[in-house]
Amino acid sequence: MSKQTFRLALTLSLAVLGMAVRAAAQGTPVVGSVEVTGKLTRVMAIGAETSGWEIQLESEQAFGGKPVKSIGVVGNGKKLEKLENKKVTASGTIVHRSGVETGDRVTLQVEKIKQRKEEKPKSEPKSNY
């Protein structure tokens, strides 16, 4: 085997191995639309590895076998700005993204988002005591 053939085979092997590792890191794919509820906030990350928005979930959820407390959001910027720091319910599809600093992460590609109405606390009946 010539040096050139060996180098080509090595390069192809490393490329295939790299793709396999990335596919394994992405976890189980999430099929269909998902719905999440939480507070929509702005975020920043080194190297612009974020859309600038995330939803801080009310409770931990698992997407593709990976439990998260917040999820990055990609959608209509003007609509997101209007809902900043408000409780929202959003639905859309899960997309896997990877970055140098953040590694593999799940992001919600928003199809619908709306503000949640605040539930009024139930008033307790007045006591005669």
N, C-alpha and C positions, 0 to 999 in steps of 0.2 A: 504494500500500500504506500502510495506516495505521500509526501508531507502535505501537499495541497488537498488531497482526498481526505486525509486524517483531520485536517483543520476544518474542512467543510462538515464532516460527520460530527465532530465535536461541537461546532457552532449550532448545527441543527438539533443535536441532543440537548444542549443547554436551553435553546429556545423552547423546545417541547416541554422540558422540565419546568421552566418558568411559567408557562401557560397552565400546566397542571397544578402548580402550587397556588397560583392566583385563583383558579377555579375552586380549589378546595377551601380557600380562605373565605369565599363568598357565602358559604353555608347553603342551606336548603333554600331554593328559590321560593318567593312568595307569589302565588298565582292569583290573578284577579285584583279587584279593588279592595282596599282596606280603609277603615275609618278610625281616626284617633281623636282624642279630646285632651285639651290642655291649654296652657298659656303660650301664646305666640310672642316670641322675643327675638331681638336682634342678637347676632353673634359675630365674632371676628376670629380669624385664625391666621397664623403665619402662612405666607405663601398663597393666600387667596384660595384655600382648599375648602371653602364653604360658600353657600349661596348668600349668606348673611342673615338667614332666618332659621329658627328652629322652634319646635313645639315641645315645651316641657310637659311631659305626659303626667296625667293625674296618678297613674299607677304604672309600674314597670310592665312592659309588654315585650313579647318575643317576635321578631321578624326573621324568618329563615333560620330559626334555632338560636338566634343571638338576642339575649335580653337587653333592653335599653330603657333608660329613664327619659331620654329626649331623642328627637329625630329631626334631622335637617329637612328643610322644606324648600322646594323649588316651585315657583308659580308666578302669578301676575304681581309684580312689584308694587303697583299702585294700590291694589286691593289689600296686599299684605300690610302696607304702611298704615292704612286706615284701621286695621285690626291689631296694631302693635300693642303689646302688654294687655291684651284682652283674652278672656277665655273663649276658645274657639273649638268647633268640631270641623275637621277636615277629612276629605276622602280623596283617594287617588291610588296610584300604583307605586309599589316599592321599586326603587332603582338602586343597584349597588354601585358605589363609587370608591375609588381608591386614590390615595395621595401619599406623598413622600412622608409628611409629618403625621397624618391621621390614619394611615393604613386603610384597610377595607372598612367601609361604613355603609349603612343603609340611609337612603334619602327618600322622602315622600314627594312624588311628582303630583302636585295638587291639581285636582279636577274641580272640586267644589270646596268652598270654605265659608263658614258663617259664624257669627258671634253667638255664643251661648247666652241664653237669658239667665240672669242670676235668679236662683231659687230664693224666695223669701223665707226666712226662718219662720216656722210655725210658732204663733204666740201661745204661750201657756195660759190656760184658764186662770182667771183671778181667784185667789184664795180668800176665804172668809176669815182667815186667822189673822 
